[in-house]
């Protein structure tokens, strides 16, 4: 993802800056998706593992990237509190 674009992106509801989710966070998220325990904010389950994602500064929300395009809709956010082993930093 282009660094200039990344510097401009914020969470649609909290307005926190976003950064690329690190490998450990992505692994924990995909394990939870595989176990069927991850829901988006709208309540729908997330069935497909992610290749890339963005995370808020406080690491409480994740937004997926679809083919490098950020999906920044509040109802598509993934709360990290539902992921037991999600790394805090």
N, C-alpha and C positions, 0 to 999 in steps of 0.2 A: 504494500500500500504506500502511496506517495506520502512522504513525510509532511509536506505542506498541507495536504488535505487532513491528515491525522491531527495536526496541530489545531485545526478548526473544529473538529467534531466534539460534540458534547451529548450527554444523555438527554433525551427529549423531555423527561419529567424532572430530573434533579439538576440539570444543567452542569453536571460535573464533567470535567475533561475525560476523554476516553484514551486508552492506549491499547496496543495489541496484547492479548492474553498470552502469557508465557506458556511454555511447554508443560510444566507441572500442573498449572490450572486447567489447561486444555485436556490433559490426560484424566484428571479427576472428573471434569465435566463429562467427558465421553464415557467413562466408566459408569457414571450415574445414569446417563442416557441409555446405555446398554442394559442397565438393570431395570429400566422403565420407571425411574423415580423422579424424572425431571418434567416439570410443567412450565409453560410460558406464563406470563402474568395474566393472560386471558383465560387460564385454566386448562388449555389444551396441552396434551403431552407432546414432548419433543421426541421424535422417533429416530431421526437420522443423526449420526455423529457429525461433529463439526470439524472442518479442516482449519478454520481460522475464526477468531472472535475478538471483540473489543470488550474491555472491562472498565468500569468506572474507577475513579481514583480511590474510593473507599472499598472497592472490590465487592460491593454488594449486588451489582447487576452486571450481566453479560449480554452483549448483543452479537448476533451471528453476522458473519460475512458470507454472502452468497456470490461465488465467483469474483471475490474481491470487492463487492459492492456492499456497504454497510446497510443493514436493515434496522433503521433507527426509529422504530415505532414502539411507543410505550407498552402496548399490548403484546409485543413480541419479545420483551425483555425476559431474561432468565434470572430469577433471584438465586444468588449463590448460597443463601441460608439453607436451601433444601439439599445441598450437596455436602454430605457429612465430612468428607476429607478435602474440601476445597482449601487450598493454601491461602493464608491471610496476607502474605506478602512475598 
